[in-house]
Amino acid sequence: MVLVKTCDACPEQYDVFHKKELVGYLRLRYGYFSASFPNSSGKEVYKSPIGDSLTGEFTNEKERKFHLKAAKKAIKKELKKLK
């Protein structure tokens, strides 16, 4: 899975690709992080109240890595359901 950052903050967001196909959308805004499948209007498959609610960013790199990894795992799980 490849993450493409589409915005740095307010919100921090990513498009998620698997084999060149858009399979997810990640967004952190106002202290709420979510992963949607297969796109921004899709089913929310991961969510967590995190980050800095004022800046719209993760509080540190450790937090970012943890939640991006968990979101990718949730999207992979949804992909497997389609097979």
The first five atom37 places (N, CA, C, CB, O) and aatype in JSON, in Angstrom:
{
  "aatype": [12, 19, 10, 19, 11, 16, 4, 3, 0, 4, 14, 6, 5, 18, 3, 19, 13, 8, 11, 11, 6, 10, 19, 7, 18, 10, 1, 10, 1, 18, 7, 18, 13, 15, 0, 15, 13, 14, 2, 15, 15, 7, 11, 6, 19, 18, 11, 15, 14, 9, 7, 3, 15, 10, 16, 7, 6, 13, 16, 2, 6, 11, 6, 1, 11, 13, 8, 10, 11, 0, 0, 11, 11, 0, 9, 11, 11, 6, 10, 11, 11, 10, 11],
  "atom_mask": [
    [1, 1, 1, 1, 1],
    [1, 1, 1, 1, 1],
    [1, 1, 1, 1, 1],
    [1, 1, 1, 1, 1],
    [1, 1, 1, 1, 1],
    [1, 1, 1, 1, 1],
    [1, 1, 1, 1, 1],
    [1, 1, 1, 1, 1],
    [1, 1, 1, 1, 1],
    [1, 1, 1, 1, 1],
    [1, 1, 1, 1, 1],
    [1, 1, 1, 1, 1],
    [1, 1, 1, 1, 1],
    [1, 1, 1, 1, 1],
    [1, 1, 1, 1, 1],
    [1, 1, 1, 1, 1],
    [1, 1, 1, 1, 1],
    [1, 1, 1, 1, 1],
    [1, 1, 1, 1, 1],
    [1, 1, 1, 1, 1],
    [1, 1, 1, 1, 1],
    [1, 1, 1, 1, 1],
    [1, 1, 1, 1, 1],
    [1, 1, 1, 0, 1],
    [1, 1, 1, 1, 1],
    [1, 1, 1, 1, 1],
    [1, 1, 1, 1, 1],
    [1, 1, 1, 1, 1],
    [1, 1, 1, 1, 1],
    [1, 1, 1, 1, 1],
    [1, 1, 1, 0, 1],
    [1, 1, 1, 1, 1],
    [1, 1, 1, 1, 1],
    [1, 1, 1, 1, 1],
    [1, 1, 1, 1, 1],
    [1, 1, 1, 1, 1],
    [1, 1, 1, 1, 1],
    [1, 1, 1, 1, 1],
    [1, 1, 1, 1, 1],
    [1, 1, 1, 1, 1],
    [1, 1, 1, 1, 1],
    [1, 1, 1, 0, 1],
    [1, 1, 1, 1, 1],
    [1, 1, 1, 1, 1],
    [1, 1, 1, 1, 1],
    [1, 1, 1, 1, 1],
    [1, 1, 1, 1, 1],
    [1, 1, 1, 1, 1],
    [1, 1, 1, 1, 1],
    [1, 1, 1, 1, 1],
    [1, 1, 1, 0, 1],
    [1, 1, 1, 1, 1],
    [1, 1, 1, 1, 1],
    [1, 1, 1, 1, 1],
    [1, 1, 1, 1, 1],
    [1, 1, 1, 0, 1],
    [1, 1, 1, 1, 1],
    [1, 1, 1, 1, 1],
    [1, 1, 1, 1, 1],
    [1, 1, 1, 1, 1],
    [1, 1, 1, 1, 1],
    [1, 1, 1, 1, 1],
    [1, 1, 1, 1, 1],
    [1, 1, 1, 1, 1],
    [1, 1, 1, 1, 1],
    [1, 1, 1, 1, 1],
    [1, 1, 1, 1, 1],
    [1, 1, 1, 1, 1],
    [1, 1, 1, 1, 1],
    [1, 1, 1, 1, 1],
    [1, 1, 1, 1, 1],
    [1, 1, 1, 1, 1],
    [1, 1, 1, 1, 1],
    [1, 1, 1, 1, 1],
    [1, 1, 1, 1, 1],
    [1, 1, 1, 1, 1],
    [1, 1, 1, 1, 1],
    [1, 1, 1, 1, 1],
    [1, 1, 1, 1, 1],
    [1, 1, 1, 1, 1],
    [1, 1, 1, 1, 1],
    [1, 1, 1, 1, 1],
    [1, 1, 1, 1, 1]
  ],
  "atom_positions": [
    [[0.84, -1.17, 0.0], [0.0, 0.0, 0.0], [0.89, 1.24, 0.0], [-0.96, -0.01, 1.22], [1.91, 1.3, 0.68]],
    [[0.47, 2.21, -0.77], [1.22, 3.45, -0.89], [0.33, 4.59, -0.43], [1.72, 3.67, -2.36], [-0.81, 4.73, -0.88]],
    [[0.87, 5.41, 0.47], [0.16, 6.61, 0.93], [0.67, 7.81, 0.16], [0.34, 6.81, 2.46], [1.88, 8.0, 0.02]],
    [[-0.25, 8.62, -0.33], [0.11, 9.87, -1.0], [-0.52, 11.0, -0.18], [-0.39, 9.89, -2.5], [-1.74, 11.15, -0.14]],
    [[0.35, 11.79, 0.46], [-0.13, 12.89, 1.28], [-0.69, 13.98, 0.38], [1.0, 13.44, 2.19], [0.01, 14.48, -0.5]],
    [[-1.94, 14.34, 0.6], [-2.58, 15.36, -0.23], [-2.73, 16.7, 0.49], [-3.94, 14.87, -0.68], [-3.06, 17.71, -0.13]],
    [[-2.49, 16.69, 1.81], [-2.56, 17.93, 2.58], [-1.76, 17.73, 3.88], [-4.05, 18.34, 2.89], [-1.86, 16.68, 4.51]],
    [[-0.98, 18.75, 4.26], [-0.13, 18.64, 5.45], [-0.87, 18.83, 6.77], [0.97, 19.63, 5.37], [-0.56, 18.16, 7.75]],
    [[-1.82, 19.73, 6.81], [-2.51, 20.01, 8.07], [-3.84, 20.7, 7.81], [-1.62, 20.88, 8.99], [-4.05, 21.36, 6.8]],
    [[-4.72, 20.52, 8.77], [-6.04, 21.19, 8.78], [-6.87, 20.92, 7.55], [-5.86, 22.66, 8.93], [-7.35, 21.89, 6.96]],
    [[-7.1, 19.72, 7.09], [-6.72, 18.45, 7.7], [-5.43, 17.89, 7.11], [-7.83, 17.45, 7.53], [-5.02, 18.26, 6.01]],
    [[-4.8, 16.99, 7.87], [-3.72, 16.16, 7.3], [-4.45, 15.0, 6.64], [-2.66, 15.67, 8.41], [-5.26, 14.32, 7.27]],
    [[-4.17, 14.78, 5.36], [-4.91, 13.72, 4.68], [-4.06, 13.01, 3.63], [-6.15, 14.28, 4.03], [-3.08, 13.54, 3.12]],
    [[-4.49, 11.78, 3.34], [-3.76, 10.9, 2.43], [-4.74, 10.15, 1.55], [-2.86, 9.92, 3.21], [-5.85, 9.81, 1.97]],
    [[-4.33, 9.88, 0.31], [-4.99, 8.89, -0.53], [-4.18, 7.61, -0.39], [-5.1, 9.37, -2.04], [-2.95, 7.65, -0.3]],
    [[-4.86, 6.47, -0.37], [-4.21, 5.18, -0.21], [-4.39, 4.38, -1.5], [-4.78, 4.4, 1.03], [-5.51, 4.19, -1.98]],
    [[-3.27, 3.92, -2.05], [-3.3, 3.15, -3.29], [-2.76, 1.74, -3.06], [-2.49, 3.85, -4.38], [-1.82, 1.53, -2.3]],
    [[-3.39, 0.79, -3.75], [-2.92, -0.6, -3.77], [-2.92, -1.03, -5.23], [-3.84, -1.55, -2.88], [-3.96, -1.07, -5.88]],
    [[-1.73, -1.35, -5.73], [-1.58, -1.72, -7.15], [-2.19, -0.66, -8.06], [-2.25, -3.09, -7.43], [-2.92, -0.97, -9.0]],
    [[-1.87, 0.59, -7.78], [-2.29, 1.76, -8.56], [-3.79, 2.07, -8.48], [-1.91, 1.56, -9.99], [-4.27, 2.96, -9.19]],
    [[-4.52, 1.35, -7.65], [-5.96, 1.58, -7.48], [-6.19, 2.33, -6.16], [-6.75, 0.23, -7.51], [-5.64, 1.96, -5.12]],
    [[-7.02, 3.37, -6.21], [-7.37, 4.11, -4.99], [-8.25, 3.21, -4.13], [-8.11, 5.45, -5.33], [-9.33, 2.8, -4.54]],
    [[-7.76, 2.9, -2.92], [-8.5, 1.98, -2.04], [-8.81, 2.59, -0.68], [-7.71, 0.71, -1.86], [-9.43, 1.94, 0.16]],
    [[-8.39, 3.82, -0.45], [-8.67, 4.41, 0.85], [-8.36, 5.88, 0.93], [0.0, 0.0, 0.0], [-7.71, 6.46, 0.07]],
    [[-8.86, 6.46, 2.01], [-8.71, 7.88, 2.26], [-8.51, 8.05, 3.76], [-9.94, 8.7, 1.75], [-9.33, 7.59, 4.55]],
    [[-7.42, 8.71, 4.16], [-7.12, 8.94, 5.57], [-7.19, 10.43, 5.86], [-5.71, 8.37, 5.96], [-6.78, 11.25, 5.04]],
    [[-7.74, 10.77, 7.03], [-7.9, 12.19, 7.34], [-7.8, 12.44, 8.84], [-9.25, 12.71, 6.82], [-8.39, 11.71, 9.65]],
    [[-7.04, 13.46, 9.2], [-6.95, 13.91, 10.58], [-7.38, 15.36, 10.64], [-5.5, 13.72, 11.16], [-6.76, 16.23, 10.03]],
    [[-8.45, 15.61, 11.36], [-8.95, 16.98, 11.48], [-9.61, 17.16, 12.84], [-9.95, 17.31, 10.33], [-10.38, 16.31, 13.28]],
    [[-9.31, 18.27, 13.49], [-9.89, 18.61, 14.79], [-9.77, 17.5, 15.82], [-11.34, 18.98, 14.62], [-10.69, 17.25, 16.6]],
    [[-8.6, 16.8, 15.81], [-8.36, 15.77, 16.81], [-9.07, 14.46, 16.55], [0.0, 0.0, 0.0], [-9.22, 13.65, 17.47]],
    [[-9.51, 14.22, 15.32], [-10.2, 12.98, 14.97], [-9.57, 12.41, 13.7], [-11.73, 13.23, 14.77], [-9.55, 13.08, 12.67]],
    [[-9.06, 11.18, 13.77], [-8.44, 10.53, 12.64], [-9.36, 9.43, 12.13], [-7.05, 9.96, 13.01], [-9.93, 8.67, 12.93]],
    [[-9.51, 9.33, 10.81], [-10.36, 8.29, 10.24], [-9.77, 7.74, 8.95], [-11.77, 8.83, 9.99], [-9.01, 8.42, 8.25]],
    [[-10.15, 6.51, 8.66], [-9.8, 5.86, 7.39], [-11.09, 5.4, 6.75], [-8.81, 4.65, 7.61], [-11.91, 4.73, 7.37]],
    [[-11.26, 5.79, 5.5], [-12.46, 5.41, 4.75], [-12.09, 4.5, 3.6], [-13.21, 6.65, 4.24], [-11.01, 4.63, 3.01]],
    [[-12.99, 3.57, 3.28], [-12.78, 2.61, 2.2], [-14.0, 2.61, 1.3], [-12.51, 1.19, 2.76], [-15.11, 2.48, 1.81]],
    [[-13.86, 2.74, 0.02], [-12.66, 2.82, -0.79], [-12.22, 4.24, -1.1], [-12.86, 2.09, -2.06], [-11.18, 4.43, -1.73]],
    [[-12.98, 5.25, -0.67], [-12.62, 6.64, -0.96], [-13.17, 7.56, 0.12], [-13.15, 7.07, -2.36], [-13.64, 7.08, 1.16]],
    [[-13.12, 8.86, -0.11], [-13.52, 9.81, 0.93], [-14.99, 9.71, 1.32], [-13.24, 11.21, 0.47], [-15.35, 10.1, 2.43]],
    [[-15.83, 9.2, 0.46], [-17.25, 9.06, 0.8], [-17.61, 7.62, 1.15], [-18.13, 9.54, -0.36], [-18.78, 7.27, 1.26]],
    [[-16.59, 6.77, 1.33], [-16.81, 5.36, 1.61], [-17.03, 5.06, 3.08], [0.0, 0.0, 0.0], [-17.14, 5.95, 3.92]],
    [[-17.07, 3.78, 3.37], [-17.28, 3.26, 4.72], [-16.09, 3.61, 5.61], [-17.51, 1.73, 4.69], [-14.94, 3.41, 5.21]],
    [[-16.35, 4.12, 6.81], [-15.29, 4.4, 7.76], [-14.85, 3.08, 8.39], [-15.76, 5.43, 8.86], [-15.65, 2.4, 9.04]],
    [[-13.57, 2.71, 8.2], [-13.08, 1.41, 8.68], [-12.12, 1.54, 9.86], [-12.4, 0.68, 7.55], [-11.76, 0.53, 10.47]],
    [[-11.71, 2.75, 10.17], [-10.83, 2.98, 11.32], [-11.06, 4.41, 11.79], [-9.3, 2.74, 10.95], [-11.21, 5.33, 10.99]],
    [[-11.09, 4.59, 13.11], [-11.25, 5.94, 13.65], [-10.63, 6.02, 15.03], [-12.74, 6.35, 13.72], [-10.55, 5.02, 15.75]],
    [[-10.18, 7.21, 15.38], [-9.57, 7.41, 16.67], [-9.52, 8.9, 17.01], [-8.15, 6.8, 16.7], [-9.17, 9.71, 16.15]],
    [[-9.87, 9.26, 18.24], [-9.68, 10.65, 18.66], [-8.21, 10.85, 19.04], [-10.62, 11.02, 19.87], [-7.76, 10.34, 20.07]],
    [[-7.46, 11.59, 18.21], [-6.03, 11.76, 18.43], [-5.56, 13.1, 17.93], [-5.24, 10.64, 17.75], [-6.35, 13.92, 17.45]],
    [[-4.28, 13.32, 18.05], [-3.67, 14.5, 17.47], [-4.0, 15.77, 18.23], [0.0, 0.0, 0.0], [-4.61, 15.74, 19.3]],
    [[-3.58, 16.86, 17.65], [-3.79, 18.18, 18.21], [-5.03, 18.79, 17.56], [-2.54, 19.09, 18.01], [-5.03, 19.07, 16.36]],
    [[-6.08, 18.99, 18.34], [-7.35, 19.47, 17.78], [-7.27, 20.9, 17.24], [-8.43, 19.39, 18.83], [-8.11, 21.3, 16.44]],
    [[-6.27, 21.66, 17.67], [-6.14, 23.04, 17.18], [-5.38, 23.12, 15.87], [-5.46, 23.89, 18.22], [-5.76, 23.89, 14.98]],
    [[-4.31, 22.35, 15.74], [-3.49, 22.43, 14.53], [-3.9, 21.42, 13.47], [-2.04, 22.23, 14.88], [-3.52, 21.57, 12.3]],
    [[-4.65, 20.4, 13.83], [-5.05, 19.38, 12.88], [-3.9, 18.47, 12.48], [0.0, 0.0, 0.0], [-3.91, 17.93, 11.37]],
    [[-2.93, 18.29, 13.36], [-1.77, 17.45, 13.08], [-1.61, 16.4, 14.17], [-0.49, 18.31, 12.95], [-2.13, 16.55, 15.28]],
    [[-0.88, 15.33, 13.84], [-0.51, 14.37, 14.88], [0.42, 15.07, 15.86], [0.17, 13.1, 14.26], [1.12, 16.01, 15.48]],
    [[0.43, 14.62, 17.11], [1.25, 15.28, 18.12], [2.73, 14.94, 17.98], [0.78, 14.91, 19.51], [3.59, 15.72, 18.4]],
    [[3.04, 13.77, 17.39], [4.44, 13.4, 17.15], [4.51, 12.31, 16.09], [5.1, 12.93, 18.46], [3.49, 11.76, 15.68]],
    [[5.72, 11.99, 15.66], [5.92, 11.01, 14.59], [5.53, 9.6, 15.02], [7.36, 11.03, 14.12], [5.05, 8.82, 14.21]],
    [[5.74, 9.27, 16.28], [5.37, 7.94, 16.79], [3.85, 7.73, 16.67], [5.82, 7.77, 18.27], [3.4, 6.67, 16.25]],
    [[3.09, 8.74, 17.05], [1.64, 8.67, 16.95], [1.21, 8.54, 15.48], [0.98, 9.93, 17.59], [0.33, 7.74, 15.15]],
    [[1.83, 9.31, 14.6], [1.51, 9.27, 13.17], [1.75, 7.85, 12.62], [2.37, 10.3, 12.39], [0.88, 7.28, 11.97]],
    [[2.93, 7.29, 12.87], [3.26, 5.96, 12.36], [2.28, 4.9, 12.87], [4.68, 5.58, 12.75], [1.83, 4.05, 12.1]],
    [[1.96, 4.96, 14.15], [1.05, 3.98, 14.73], [-0.31, 3.99, 14.04], [0.87, 4.24, 16.23], [-0.82, 2.95, 13.63]],
    [[-0.9, 5.17, 13.9], [-2.25, 5.27, 13.35], [-2.29, 5.08, 11.83], [-2.84, 6.6, 13.71], [-3.27, 4.55, 11.31]],
    [[-1.27, 5.5, 11.12], [-1.23, 5.25, 9.67], [-1.13, 3.75, 9.42], [-0.04, 5.99, 9.01], [-1.79, 3.22, 8.52]],
    [[-0.32, 3.05, 10.22], [-0.19, 1.59, 10.08], [-1.52, 0.9, 10.4], [0.93, 1.06, 11.01], [-1.93, -0.01, 9.68]],
    [[-2.18, 1.33, 11.46], [-3.46, 0.72, 11.84], [-4.53, 0.98, 10.77], [-3.94, 1.28, 13.2], [-5.35, 0.1, 10.5]],
    [[-4.52, 2.15, 10.17], [-5.48, 2.47, 9.13], [-5.24, 1.63, 7.88], [-5.41, 3.97, 8.78], [-6.19, 1.14, 7.26]],
    [[-3.97, 1.45, 7.5], [-3.66, 0.61, 6.34], [-4.1, -0.83, 6.59], [-2.15, 0.66, 6.02], [-4.6, -1.5, 5.69]],
    [[-3.92, -1.3, 7.81], [-4.33, -2.67, 8.16], [-5.85, -2.81, 8.03], [-3.88, -3.01, 9.62], [-6.34, -3.83, 7.54]],
    [[-6.59, -1.81, 8.46], [-8.06, -1.85, 8.37], [-8.51, -1.85, 6.9], [-8.68, -0.66, 9.12], [-9.47, -2.53, 6.55]],
    [[-7.83, -1.09, 6.07], [-8.17, -1.06, 4.64], [-7.83, -2.39, 3.99], [-7.42, 0.1, 3.93], [-8.61, -2.88, 3.17]],
    [[-6.69, -2.98, 4.34], [-6.33, -4.31, 3.8], [-7.39, -5.34, 4.16], [-4.97, -4.75, 4.34], [-7.73, -6.19, 3.34]],
    [[-7.9, -5.26, 5.38], [-8.95, -6.18, 5.81], [-10.19, -6.05, 4.93], [-9.32, -5.93, 7.27], [-10.8, -7.06, 4.57]],
    [[-10.56, -4.82, 4.59], [-11.7, -4.6, 3.71], [-11.44, -5.13, 2.3], [-12.04, -3.11, 3.66], [-12.33, -5.68, 1.66]],
    [[-10.21, -4.97, 1.83], [-9.86, -5.49, 0.51], [-10.0, -7.0, 0.46], [-8.43, -5.08, 0.13], [-10.48, -7.55, -0.53]],
    [[-9.58, -7.67, 1.52], [-9.66, -9.13, 1.58], [-11.12, -9.62, 1.55], [-8.97, -9.65, 2.83], [-11.39, -10.7, 1.02]],
    [[-12.04, -8.84, 2.09], [-13.44, -9.2, 2.07], [-14.01, -9.24, 0.66], [-14.23, -8.23, 2.91], [-14.97, -9.95, 0.38]],
    [[-13.39, -8.48, -0.24], [-13.86, -8.42, -1.63], [-13.41, -9.62, -2.45], [-13.39, -7.15, -2.28], [-13.96, -9.89, -3.52]],
    [[-12.41, -10.33, -1.96], [-11.87, -11.47, -2.71], [-12.63, -12.74, -2.46], [-10.43, -11.68, -2.38], [-12.29, -13.78, -3.03]]
  ]
}
